[in-house]
Amino acid sequence: MLTASGIETNQSSISRDVRELGLVRVGGRYVPAARLVEADIDGPGIYDSELITSLKPVGANLIVIHTHLGAAQVVAVELDRREWPEIVGTIAGDDTVFIAVGSRAAQGRVLARIRATSRNPIPNP
């Protein structure tokens, strides 16, 4: 459509522009990530159910979150912004977030907090 409109570009430029605009692909369309994350730090609905597709504990010190393509960094940034003491750090790819926690007890607390603040139930993979 861009070429038909006389705009010359390439896929890498478009991908970079999409990232810079803060868009996330959800349900086959791109929407601003800000619409999918609640602004209230302690309130309900931290994550729109459209972002997280599954949540799974791994071992005693890791949680893996799967998201829709392009949403992992939005989820990780939101977790980092909340500064939950149980979270040691996060690493985000394109559709996966690794959350490091200090203990199995901390892992359970983080899982419970994420589930409690989600608008809809998050399935285990």
C-alpha positions in Angstrom: 0.0 0.0 0.0 2.9 2.3 0.7 4.5 1.7 -2.7 1.1 2.2 -4.4 0.9 5.6 -2.5 4.4 6.6 -3.9 6.2 6.0 -0.6 9.5 4.0 -1.0 10.6 2.1 2.1 11.8 -1.3 3.3 10.8 -3.7 6.0 13.5 -2.8 8.4 12.5 0.9 8.3 8.9 0.0 8.9 9.8 -2.3 11.8 11.9 0.5 13.4 9.1 3.0 13.0 6.6 0.6 14.6 9.0 0.1 17.6 9.6 3.9 17.9 5.8 4.5 17.9 5.4 2.0 20.7 2.9 -0.2 18.7 2.2 -3.8 19.6 0.6 -6.3 17.3 -2.5 -7.7 19.0 -5.3 -9.7 17.3 -3.8 -9.0 13.8 -3.6 -5.3 14.1 -1.2 -2.7 15.6 -2.3 -0.7 18.7 -0.4 1.6 21.0 1.1 -0.3 23.9 0.0 2.4 26.3 -3.6 1.4 25.7 -2.8 -2.1 26.9 -1.1 -1.2 30.2 -2.9 0.4 33.1 -1.4 3.6 34.5 -2.2 2.9 38.1 0.8 1.3 39.8 -1.1 -0.6 42.5 -4.6 -0.9 41.0 -6.2 -3.8 39.3 -5.7 -4.6 35.7 -1.9 -4.2 35.3 -1.9 -6.1 32.1 -4.6 -6.3 29.5 -5.4 -10.0 28.9 -4.5 -9.4 25.3 -0.8 -9.1 26.2 0.0 -12.2 28.2 -0.8 -15.5 26.7 0.7 -17.8 29.4 2.6 -17.6 32.7 4.8 -20.5 34.0 7.2 -21.0 36.9 10.5 -22.7 35.9 12.7 -24.1 38.6 12.8 -22.1 41.9 14.0 -18.8 40.6 12.5 -18.2 37.2 9.1 -17.3 35.7 8.5 -17.3 32.0 5.8 -15.1 30.5 4.7 -15.7 26.9 3.0 -12.7 25.2 1.7 -11.9 21.8 4.4 -11.0 19.2 6.0 -7.7 20.1 4.4 -7.3 23.5 7.2 -8.8 25.7 9.1 -5.6 26.2 5.9 -3.7 27.2 5.3 -6.3 29.9 8.9 -6.4 31.1 9.1 -2.6 31.3 5.9 -2.5 33.3 7.2 -5.1 35.7 10.4 -3.2 36.1 8.5 0.1 36.7 6.6 -1.5 39.6 9.8 -2.3 41.5 8.4 -5.4 43.2 11.0 -6.4 45.7 10.7 -10.1 44.8 11.9 -9.5 41.2 15.7 -9.5 40.8 15.5 -8.7 37.1 13.7 -9.2 33.7 14.9 -10.0 30.2 12.5 -9.5 27.3 12.6 -10.9 23.8 9.9 -10.3 21.3 7.2 -12.6 22.8 8.9 -14.0 25.9 9.8 -12.5 29.3 12.2 -14.2 31.8 11.7 -13.0 35.3 14.4 -13.8 37.9 13.4 -14.0 41.5 15.4 -14.7 44.6 13.6 -17.8 45.9 10.7 -20.2 45.4 8.6 -18.2 47.9 9.3 -15.0 45.9 8.4 -16.8 42.7 5.0 -17.8 44.2 4.3 -14.2 45.3 5.2 -12.7 41.9 3.0 -15.3 40.1 0.1 -14.5 42.5 0.5 -10.8 42.0 0.5 -11.0 38.2 -2.5 -13.3 38.2 -4.4 -11.1 40.7 -3.8 -7.9 38.7 -4.7 -9.4 35.3 -8.2 -8.5 34.0 -8.8 -12.1 32.9 -7.3 -15.5 33.9 -3.8 -16.2 32.4 -3.4 -19.8 31.3 -0.4 -22.0 32.1 1.2 -23.3 28.9 
